[in-house]
Structures are given as C-alpha cells and as structure tokens.
Amino acid sequence: MSSGDRLMAATQTHIYVLRDVIDNLGSYYYKLHDQHLIEISIDTGEATRFWPLRRMRVANLDGNTDIIPGTVTEREGETHDAFAILRGLGAEPMTPRGWLLDDLALSDGALTTTGGGEVIATPFGIRAAGRAQLAILRDVYPPIETEEEYLARETADFYDLYAEGDWLCTMEPEAVLLRRPKDIVRVVKLECEMPDAVNRASFHIFAKDEL
C-alpha cells in the first residue's frame, strides 16, 4: 500500500497536492489506483479538504506478458476536475527546485539544518505532520476487517497511521519556495516507510523563516 503526494499549486494560505493511493492487492499484476486533490493549510500543516479525481482498477498482465502502463478500468464514484478546482481557488502552479535544500538534512530521524543546527521537525513532529495530512482519507478507506471484504477488493486497504515502530524517512531532492508578507516558506517533501504496516507514504513539511 502506498500514498504519494505531488505538489501542484498553492495560494498564500494553502498548498494543493495530487495524492496517488495505490494498493497492489497482494499481486504483481493488478492494483487499485485512486487519485485525490488534497488541500493543506500552510499555517497548521493539516489537510483541510479533498476532492476525489479518479478511481481506477489496473491490470498489468496481458496474456502472459507483463505490461506497463496497464489496462485501466474506471471504477464507480463521484469525481472532480482538478484543474477546474484550482482555477476556482486562484491557485498558482508551483515548480519544485533542488537548490532550495542545500542547508537541510535528515539527522537521527529529525529534519534539521545542516551541521545539526536548527531542528525544523523532530521525529515525533514528522510523524505528527504525516498524520495531519494523511488522515483526511481514513474514512474514505475504512479498514478491511472481513474475509468477504478482502476477497471483493473494491477498495484500497488504507495504511495504519498509528502502527507501532519508527518511520524510516528520506528527503526528496527538491522543494518549493513560497513568499508571504510575514515569512518565507520552504515546502519540503518527505517519503517515509512504516515498517510495521509495510506501507510507504509521502507528505510535506513546512520550513518557515520569519521576516
């Protein structure tokens, strides 16, 4: 199971990410692949709204041939037009840049400035940030708790945000810079593995410098 966020656009108060939720159904050749547009507050770091965009069933097997990309079947459910939403919100498209991370690093599970200086987010803070952004979809993907639900495989088995064990995180080599009247914000993407849940998720940390 994986959840991956890609930053698409931002306003002065929120960022908007495309979230891919993928469950391979315990197979190399079939998966469920859903996409959502997620709104995240820059001030609180919490996901505040979401819009489902696509619900797909993907087959990566054609006869005896492994194919990528696979054959896509759209599943039922309400969907929205991401670009229409972003236009309505007046959100500006954002482009990540690598040089914005020259002075940041992950050290002992914390996000810090290089050389072990200022702590941007402790290990607990990183996990809390992940929960604040990922948990908005927990109700969309209720846990699969019966054999019948598992065999039906009509919905992804959502990752357990509260599984025991440390998250093993890496920092993506690019970030987005936002300039606001009272601060400059770097939007840093982390990808974390949740060992006890055998899941991966990416989300964003906000590194702020007051003016």
HUUR-V771279 format. One record per residue. RES is the residue in three letters. PHI is phi in radians with two decimals (none if undefined). PSI is psi in radians with two decimals (none if undefined). NEAR is the number of other C-alpha atoms within 8 Angstrom. Layout:
# HUUR-V771279
RES;PHI;PSI;NEAR, RES;PHI;PSI;NEAR
This chain:
# HUUR-V771279
MET;none;2.35;13, SER;-2.48;2.67;11, SER;-2.34;2.09;11, GLY;-2.17;2.27;11, ASP;-1.84;2.36;11, ARG;-2.16;2.11;7, LEU;-1.23;2.22;9, MET;-1.86;-0.73;11, ALA;-2.80;2.99;12, ALA;-2.70;2.72;12, THR;-2.04;-3.01;9, GLN;-1.26;-0.21;6, THR;-2.07;-0.38;8, HIS;-2.48;2.69;10, ILE;-1.89;2.77;13, TYR;-2.23;2.13;12, VAL;-2.08;2.57;13, LEU;-1.57;2.07;13, ARG;-1.86;2.13;12, ASP;-1.73;2.08;12, VAL;-1.89;2.06;12, ILE;-2.21;2.27;12, ASP;-2.19;2.07;12, ASN;-1.45;0.12;11, LEU;1.02;0.43;9, GLY;1.24;0.35;5, SER;-2.30;2.69;7, TYR;-1.45;-0.23;6, TYR;-2.07;-0.11;9, TYR;-2.42;2.58;12, LYS;-2.77;2.77;12, LEU;-1.73;2.38;14, HIS;-2.38;1.93;12, ASP;-1.96;2.61;12, GLN;-2.23;2.41;12, HIS;-2.35;2.57;12, LEU;-1.64;2.18;13, ILE;-2.03;2.31;13, GLU;-1.71;2.25;12, ILE;-2.23;2.25;14, SER;-1.26;2.28;12, ILE;-1.24;-0.60;10, ASP;-1.30;-0.68;5, THR;-1.82;-0.34;5, GLY;1.32;0.17;12, GLU;-1.76;2.44;10, ALA;-1.21;2.29;13, THR;-1.99;-0.51;9, ARG;-2.60;2.80;8, PHE;-2.61;2.73;10, TRP;-2.33;2.10;10, PRO;-1.18;2.41;12, LEU;-1.94;-0.84;12, ARG;-2.53;2.60;10, ARG;-2.27;1.93;13, MET;-2.13;2.60;11, ARG;-1.97;2.20;12, VAL;-2.08;2.28;12, ALA;-1.94;2.12;11, ASN;-1.81;0.41;13, LEU;-2.29;2.19;11, ASP;-2.13;1.73;8, GLY;1.19;-2.05;4, ASN;-1.85;0.24;5, THR;-1.86;2.27;6, ASP;-1.43;2.07;8, ILE;-2.09;2.43;8, ILE;-2.43;2.15;5, PRO;-1.23;2.80;5, GLY;-1.61;-2.98;9, THR;-1.55;2.13;7, VAL;-1.79;2.29;8, THR;-2.09;2.19;7, GLU;-1.35;2.28;8, ARG;-1.56;2.81;7, GLU;-1.24;2.72;5, GLY;2.43;2.75;5, GLU;-1.17;2.39;5, THR;-2.37;2.85;8, HIS;-2.31;2.90;9, ASP;-1.67;1.91;7, ALA;-1.04;-0.75;9, PHE;-1.24;-0.57;6, ALA;-1.13;-0.70;7, ILE;-1.12;-0.81;9, LEU;-1.13;-0.66;11, ARG;-1.09;-0.76;8, GLY;-1.11;-0.54;7, LEU;-1.49;-0.20;6, GLY;1.21;0.56;7, ALA;-1.47;2.35;10, GLU;-1.56;2.32;8, PRO;-1.04;2.47;7, MET;-2.07;2.51;9, THR;-2.09;2.05;6, PRO;-1.11;2.59;8, ARG;-2.32;2.39;8, GLY;-1.26;-0.60;9, TRP;-1.18;-0.23;6, LEU;-1.25;-0.16;11, LEU;-1.91;0.23;10, ASP;-1.03;-0.48;6, ASP;-1.92;0.27;7, LEU;-2.06;2.61;9, ALA;-2.74;2.75;10, LEU;-1.65;2.17;10, SER;-2.35;2.07;8, ASP;0.94;0.66;5, GLY;1.47;-0.06;9, ALA;-1.87;2.65;12, LEU;-1.61;2.06;14, THR;-2.34;2.94;14, THR;-1.29;2.69;12, THR;-1.06;2.56;8, GLY;1.50;0.16;4, GLY;1.26;0.50;8, GLY;-1.39;-2.02;7, GLU;-1.20;2.36;6, VAL;-1.54;2.05;10, ILE;-1.42;-0.74;9, ALA;-2.65;2.21;11, THR;-1.26;2.93;10, PRO;-0.95;-0.72;10, PHE;-1.13;-0.72;7, GLY;-1.11;-0.64;8, ILE;-1.13;-0.78;12, ARG;-1.14;-0.70;9, ALA;-1.11;-0.68;8, ALA;-1.12;-0.73;13, GLY;-1.06;-0.79;11, ARG;-1.07;-0.73;9, ALA;-1.10;-0.53;11, GLN;-1.65;-0.58;12, LEU;-1.51;-0.52;10, ALA;-1.17;-0.26;8, ILE;-1.08;-0.38;11, LEU;-1.74;0.07;7, ARG;-1.02;-0.70;9, ASP;-1.28;-0.42;6, VAL;-1.23;-0.56;5, TYR;-2.11;1.31;10, PRO;-1.08;2.59;8, PRO;-1.00;2.45;6, ILE;-1.42;2.02;7, GLU;-2.10;-0.09;6, THR;-2.25;2.77;6, GLU;-1.08;-0.64;6, GLU;-1.12;-0.76;6, GLU;-1.10;-0.71;10, TYR;-1.12;-0.77;9, LEU;-1.21;-0.54;6, ALA;-1.18;-0.70;6, ARG;0.86;0.88;8, GLU;-1.71;-0.14;5, THR;-2.47;2.60;6, ALA;-1.17;2.57;12, ASP;-1.53;1.79;10, PHE;-1.13;2.46;9, TYR;-1.07;2.60;8, ASP;-1.56;1.81;6, LEU;-1.20;-0.28;6, TYR;-1.96;0.37;4, ALA;-1.13;2.61;8, GLU;-1.26;2.82;5, GLY;1.78;2.71;7, ASP;-1.33;2.63;6, TRP;-1.51;2.34;9, LEU;-1.76;1.91;9, CYS;-2.00;2.62;9, THR;-2.23;2.69;8, MET;-1.75;2.23;10, GLU;-1.18;2.55;9, PRO;-1.41;0.61;6, GLU;-2.79;2.74;12, ALA;-2.61;3.00;14, VAL;-2.07;2.42;12, LEU;-1.81;2.21;10, LEU;-2.03;2.31;9, ARG;-1.92;2.14;7, ARG;-2.15;2.90;8, PRO;-0.97;-0.59;5, LYS;-1.98;-0.09;6, ASP;-2.79;2.88;10, ILE;-1.99;2.27;12, VAL;-2.10;2.19;12, ARG;-1.74;2.21;12, VAL;-1.71;1.87;12, VAL;-1.83;2.27;13, LYS;-1.68;2.24;12, LEU;-1.99;2.56;12, GLU;-2.11;2.19;12, CYS;-2.18;2.45;11, GLU;-1.77;2.36;11, MET;-1.89;1.62;13, PRO;-0.99;-0.79;10, ASP;-1.25;-0.34;7, ALA;-1.80;-0.11;8, VAL;0.92;0.87;8, ASN;-2.36;2.78;10, ARG;-2.24;2.55;11, ALA;-2.60;2.54;11, SER;-2.06;2.60;12, PHE;-2.77;-3.09;13, HIS;-2.15;2.53;10, ILE;-1.96;2.47;12, PHE;-1.82;1.98;10, ALA;-1.72;1.94;9, LYS;-1.92;2.40;8, ASP;-2.10;2.02;7, GLU;-1.27;2.56;6, LEU;-1.67;none;6
